[in-house]
Amino acid sequence: MRIGIFGGSFNPPHMGHINSASTVQKKLGLDRVLIIPSNRSPLKVPVDGPSAEQRLEMTRLAFSTFGDKLVVDDRELKRGGISYTIDTIHEIEKENPGAKLFLIIGPDQFFDFSQWKDFAKIFEKADIIVTSRPGYDLPATQEELPAYIQPFVEEYEFNFIELKTGHSVQFLSLNDVVVSSTELRKTLRIGRPVEKHIPLALENYIKAQRLYRPLGDKIGNYAKFTEFCANALFAKKGINVRGFDLTQSSAPSEYTLVASGTSTRHAVAMAENLVLAVKEEFNVHPQSVEGTDEGRWVVVDYGNLIVHVFYDFVRQEYSLESLWQGSKDMKLKDPDERSNQN
């Protein structure tokens, strides 16, 4: 048996996921590919969206026409907790003695693979298939491979790495579909057409379940919400926290916050504290969080409020505030400083 493993949050699944899984199945002659929605990723900040059960149903609808070639597998949702790929591989290995396993990932995951739990053991258990993705370049030479994999390389040929473990890494170029779950969630929330990006059955399910609605229903007054978020940034020693009321402009959000940290780690900590504070007070996750892997510029998207948290040096480089010179400065003050003045 030749079994593919294709995991993800599938929030929501889309034509890019379908294209990747189906192309790999056909080109590598896999008996089946297990499509495995994760319960909780250790490397992603939680975002607002459907329940685990709804993500599972969406995934089943997205892959419903592929029969026994692409099979939705709910083991990680049943297992609960943080989803680690190595645990899933161990389970599949026990259920299918002697099967050859193929882990299907994207280039972004490949370059961050050293952050995965027991990644070296994964090299001992499965072949890795890295599919192309818009916006990412696949390595063209051994020198372009990330440092973590170099000690495992036995031999490198164009698009193929033979590993010392007896397994391999293969880079597979697809006819890429330009779509991401992050952008798709934004498109759904503002009511724009999505028929090019998801199957009709899935689109109907999303509408019937009223998924990916704007966060305003939960947040209410965005001006007060912006002040709350600013106070959360001040509480983590945010530098030069500024808020802008953009309601009279053509900006994509109604409010924005900008803050600086003394280091990339400080910037990430500020953003993470903000997400936790908002979840506790409003029971809302952000629509998306980007930039926490590097911490130079972290963007937390709450729909009508976009929060930008910079490493201070990077903030000076981009001078983002110049974009909003004609907008109303909210003149935010640190609550602790106001208390001391009183």
Backbone hydrogen bonds, N-H to C=O, Kabsch-Sander energy under -0.5 kcal/mol:
donor,donor_aa,acceptor,acceptor_aa,energy
3,I,1,M,-0.6
3,I,100,K,-2.5
4,G,32,R,-2.7
5,I,102,F,-2.8
6,F,34,L,-2.8
8,G,36,I,-1.5
11,N,12,P,-0.8
15,M,197,H,-2.7
17,H,14,H,-0.6
18,I,14,H,-2.0
19,N,15,M,-2.8
20,S,16,G,-2.2
21,A,17,H,-2.5
22,S,18,I,-2.4
23,T,19,N,-2.1
24,V,20,S,-2.2
25,Q,21,A,-2.1
26,K,22,S,-2.0
27,K,23,T,-2.9
28,L,24,V,-2.3
29,G,26,K,-0.6
30,L,25,Q,-1.8
31,D,2,R,-1.8
32,R,2,R,-1.3
33,V,69,K,-3.0
34,L,4,G,-3.2
35,I,33,V,-0.6
35,I,71,V,-3.0
36,I,6,F,-2.3
36,I,34,L,-0.7
38,S,8,G,-2.5
44,K,41,S,-0.7
48,D,286,P,-3.3
55,R,51,S,-2.4
56,L,52,A,-2.2
57,E,53,E,-2.1
58,M,54,Q,-2.6
59,T,55,R,-2.2
60,R,56,L,-2.3
61,L,57,E,-2.3
62,A,58,M,-2.4
63,F,59,T,-1.8
64,S,61,L,-1.0
66,F,63,F,-1.3
69,K,66,F,-1.8
70,L,66,F,-0.6
71,V,33,V,-2.7
71,V,69,K,-0.6
72,V,70,L,-0.5
73,D,35,I,-3.0
78,K,74,D,-2.2
79,R,75,R,-2.3
80,G,76,E,-1.6
83,S,40,R,-3.0
84,Y,82,I,-0.7
87,D,84,Y,-0.6
88,T,84,Y,-1.5
89,I,85,T,-2.7
90,H,86,I,-2.1
91,E,87,D,-1.9
92,I,88,T,-2.5
93,E,89,I,-2.6
94,K,90,H,-1.9
95,E,91,E,-1.9
96,N,92,I,-1.5
99,A,96,N,-2.2
100,K,1,M,-3.1
101,L,99,A,-0.6
102,F,3,I,-2.5
103,L,127,D,-3.1
104,I,5,I,-2.9
104,I,102,F,-0.6
105,I,103,L,-0.6
105,I,129,I,-2.8
110,F,106,G,-2.1
111,F,107,P,-2.2
112,D,108,D,-1.0
113,F,110,F,-1.2
115,Q,112,D,-2.3
116,W,113,F,-1.8
119,F,116,W,-1.3
121,K,118,D,-0.7
122,I,118,D,-1.4
123,F,119,F,-1.5
124,E,120,A,-0.6
124,E,121,K,-0.6
125,K,121,K,-0.7
125,K,122,I,-1.1
126,A,122,I,-2.2
127,D,101,L,-2.6
128,I,168,S,-2.9
129,I,103,L,-3.1
130,V,128,I,-0.6
130,V,170,Q,-3.1
131,T,105,I,-2.5
131,T,129,I,-0.7
132,S,172,L,-2.0
136,Y,133,R,-2.0
144,E,141,T,-0.9
145,L,142,Q,-1.5
149,I,146,P,-1.1
150,Q,146,P,-0.7
150,Q,147,A,-0.7
152,F,149,I,-1.8
153,V,149,I,-0.7
153,V,150,Q,-1.3
154,E,162,E,-3.0
155,E,162,E,-1.8
157,E,160,F,-3.1
160,F,157,E,-2.5
161,I,169,V,-3.1
162,E,155,E,-3.0
163,L,161,I,-0.6
163,L,167,H,-2.7
164,K,152,F,-2.8
166,G,163,L,-1.6
169,V,161,I,-2.3
170,Q,128,I,-2.9
171,F,159,N,-2.0
172,L,130,V,-3.0
172,L,170,Q,-0.5
173,S,171,F,-0.5
176,D,174,L,-1.5
178,V,176,D,-0.6
179,V,177,V,-1.5
184,L,180,S,-2.4
185,R,181,S,-2.4
186,K,182,T,-1.6
187,T,183,E,-2.3
188,L,184,L,-2.5
189,R,185,R,-2.1
190,I,186,K,-1.4
191,G,188,L,-1.0
192,R,187,T,-2.0
197,H,194,V,-2.1
198,I,194,V,-1.4
203,E,199,P,-2.2
204,N,200,L,-2.6
205,Y,201,A,-1.7
206,I,202,L,-2.4
207,K,203,E,-2.1
208,A,204,N,-2.6
209,Q,205,Y,-2.5
210,R,206,I,-0.5
210,R,207,K,-0.7
211,L,206,I,-2.2
217,D,214,P,-0.9
218,K,215,L,-1.5
219,I,215,L,-2.2
220,G,216,G,-2.5
221,N,219,I,-0.6
222,Y,220,G,-0.7
225,F,221,N,-1.9
226,T,222,Y,-2.4
227,E,223,A,-1.7
228,F,224,K,-2.3
229,C,225,F,-2.5
230,A,226,T,-2.3
231,N,227,E,-2.2
232,A,228,F,-1.7
233,L,229,C,-1.8
234,F,230,A,-2.6
235,A,231,N,-2.2
236,K,232,A,-0.7
236,K,233,L,-0.7
237,K,234,F,-2.1
238,G,233,L,-2.0
239,I,260,S,-2.7
242,R,240,N,-0.5
242,R,258,V,-2.7
244,F,256,T,-2.5
245,D,328,K,-2.8
246,L,244,F,-0.7
246,L,254,E,-3.2
249,S,246,L,-2.2
254,E,304,N,-0.7
255,Y,304,N,-2.3
256,T,244,F,-1.7
257,L,306,I,-2.1
258,V,242,R,-2.6
259,A,308,H,-2.1
260,S,239,I,-1.9
261,G,310,F,-2.7
267,A,263,S,-2.2
268,V,264,T,-2.2
269,A,265,R,-2.4
270,M,266,H,-2.4
271,A,267,A,-2.0
272,E,268,V,-2.7
273,N,269,A,-2.4
274,L,270,M,-2.1
275,V,271,A,-2.2
276,L,272,E,-2.0
277,A,273,N,-2.5
278,V,274,L,-2.5
279,K,275,V,-2.1
280,E,276,L,-2.2
281,E,277,A,-2.2
282,F,278,V,-3.2
283,N,278,V,-0.7
283,N,279,K,-1.3
284,V,278,V,-0.6
287,Q,301,D,-3.0
288,S,301,D,-0.9
290,E,299,V,-2.4
294,E,291,G,-0.7
295,G,291,G,-2.9
298,V,309,V,-3.2
299,V,290,E,-2.7
300,V,298,V,-0.5
300,V,307,V,-2.7
301,D,288,S,-2.6
301,D,299,V,-0.5
302,Y,300,V,-0.7
302,Y,305,L,-2.9
304,N,302,Y,-1.1
306,I,255,Y,-1.7
307,V,300,V,-2.8
308,H,257,L,-2.9
309,V,298,V,-3.0
309,V,307,V,-0.5
310,F,259,A,-2.9
310,F,308,H,-0.5
311,Y,296,R,-2.2
312,D,261,G,-2.5
312,D,310,F,-0.5
314,V,311,Y,-1.3
315,R,311,Y,-1.8
316,Q,312,D,-1.9
317,E,313,F,-1.4
318,Y,314,V,-2.0
319,S,315,R,-2.4
322,S,319,S,-1.4
323,L,320,L,-2.2
324,W,321,E,-1.7
325,Q,322,S,-0.9
327,S,324,W,-1.8
328,K,245,D,-1.4
329,D,327,S,-0.5
330,M,243,G,-2.9
338,R,334,D,-2.0
339,S,335,P,-2.2
340,N,336,D,-2.0
341,Q,337,E,-2.0
342,N,338,R,-1.8
